[in-house]
Amino acid sequence: MQAVARCIRNGALFAAVLGLALGLGFGATPAGAAQYSAIVLDMRDGTVLFESNADRRQSPASLTKMMTLYLAFEAVEGGQLSLDQKVRVSRHASRQPPSKLYLKAGQRVTIRSLIRATAVKSANDAAVALAEAIGGSEKAFARMMTARARQLGMRNTTFRNASGLTARGHLSTARDMAIMGRHLFFDFPDYYNIFKRKVDRAAGKRIYSTNRRLLSSYRGADGIKTGYTRAAGYTLVASARRGSKRVVAALFGGKSSRWRNARMAKLLDKGFSHAATRVAMVAPRAQNPAVAAAPLPPPRPGTNAGAFAVLAQALSSQAVAATPESTSRYAPLYTVLPPTRPGEDGADAVSAALLGNQPAPVPRPRWSVALGEFSRRAVAVARLTEIAMRDDTPLSAADPVIDVIGNGGAKRYRVRFIGLAQQDANKACVELHARGRDCVPIAPNT
């Protein structure tokens, strides 16, 4: 019996060793394991200082939250949200897996706390709560994220959620995430300091940065974001400054947090050694990528595709020229202003170019609703998209409109939905008021 037992044990051991050998290929990378890719940019002008497989599409993990925060900063700057505004945490947000702030369904939390928890602690529940506050639902917000990524020149990025949890088709690249880092630095300098905080407070809790080891150990490091999932491995986008030089690097497929930090330190060192001493600051500009290379996710059957068509046309139109600043160039589907005259600014030129390619729809003599005026076109598009992507609203069959108000100086962007029955206009405003959104029903010919 003892001999039989020994044979069984030896057989089991042999089978285990054989299985390990077959599974790993005697040292080969396991199937589906995250692969290493990296890039280093000169933060000042975007020059590539080093790259390795920088365009390989992989799961970005919590680097996703960089875009979530970008849209949150944009919403605050544009007046859609305020930092001290409290929003209700949904059951969906509260059920997100860790890392999280352990928010409870029904709890009311300030936008300020949600931003801090998302940036510093990388809390998934806070990120989803932000997404729902801006986009109405996480799915609608993910569409906004992808559209914004295209506009910022992130050609190979598609988002499916606000947190970075593994999902089919949720992919990015080291290059795109480094571009995202530059946009955060240049577009929101007043908010950028949050990424270098090692300790903070959110919703009454003390929170610690997931990036505090690199921030503490690498001289000049001041951000930005870490990530980890089994599919992505250990990811990181980091920025650092030494003297007049500033670099940003992105790394995917790290083997461990220690390995990731050590490799990132080498990447940053390489960046500083290759960066020129004197470089003019050149802010990243919105680009016109080929949408066909990484198509936007289509709207679900039965939902209002009007707003999505606005985004898709503006993003894919070859008539769009580069604008002097990194602001949205999404064009209105309909505008009450006359065509742009020579000498007017680039944003209006975009509207004219797009409207010149198709006849502007004539407003039907029915009721409409006004959802507010915004100082930034991107925020107006965000509000329009938030509403239009919902299939449970009386506005799902209405036509989306962005009116440009003002010919010179500061402009305002007014969001409306037109072509409604009176009862649908009133019902829509009741529902939007219950969600804390502005809404005014407007009678025909008013």
HELIX and SHEET records of a PDB file:
HELIX    1   1 GLN A    2  LEU A   24  1                                  23    
HELIX    2   2 ALA A   61  THR A   64  5                                   4    
HELIX    3   3 LYS A   65  GLU A   77  1                                  13    
HELIX    4   4 ARG A   91  SER A   94  1                                   4    
HELIX    5   5 ILE A  111  ARG A  116  1                                   6    
HELIX    6   6 ALA A  117  LYS A  121  3                                   5    
HELIX    7   7 ASN A  124  GLY A  135  1                                  12    
HELIX    8   8 GLU A  138  GLN A  151  1                                  14    
HELIX    9   9 ALA A  174  ASP A  187  1                                  14    
HELIX   10  10 TYR A  192  LYS A  196  5                                   5    
HELIX   11  11 ARG A  212  SER A  217  1                                   6    
HELIX   12  12 SER A  257  HIS A  274  1                                  18    
HELIX   13  13 VAL A  291  ALA A  293  5                                   3    
HELIX   14  14 GLY A  306  SER A  316  1                                  11    
HELIX   15  15 GLY A  346  GLY A  356  1                                  11    
HELIX   16  16 ARG A  377  ALA A  388  1                                  12    
HELIX   17  17 PRO A  394  ALA A  397  5                                   4    
HELIX   18  18 GLN A  422  ALA A  434  1                                  13    
SHEET    1   A 5 VAL A  48  SER A  52  0                                        
SHEET    2   A 5 SER A  37  ASP A  42 -1                                        
SHEET    3   A 5 LYS A 245  GLY A 254 -1                                        
SHEET    4   A 5 GLY A 233  ARG A 242 -1                                        
SHEET    5   A 5 ALA A 221  THR A 229 -1                                        
SHEET    1   B 2 LYS A  86  ARG A  88  0                                        
SHEET    2   B 2 ARG A 108  THR A 110 -1                                        
SHEET    1   C 2 VAL A 199  ALA A 202  0                                        
SHEET    2   C 2 LYS A 205  TYR A 208 -1                                        
SHEET    1   D 4 ASP A 399  ILE A 405  0                                        
SHEET    2   D 4 ARG A 412  LEU A 420 -1                                        
SHEET    3   D 4 TRP A 367  PHE A 374 -1                                        
SHEET    4   D 4 VAL A 440  ILE A 442 -1                                        
END                                                                             
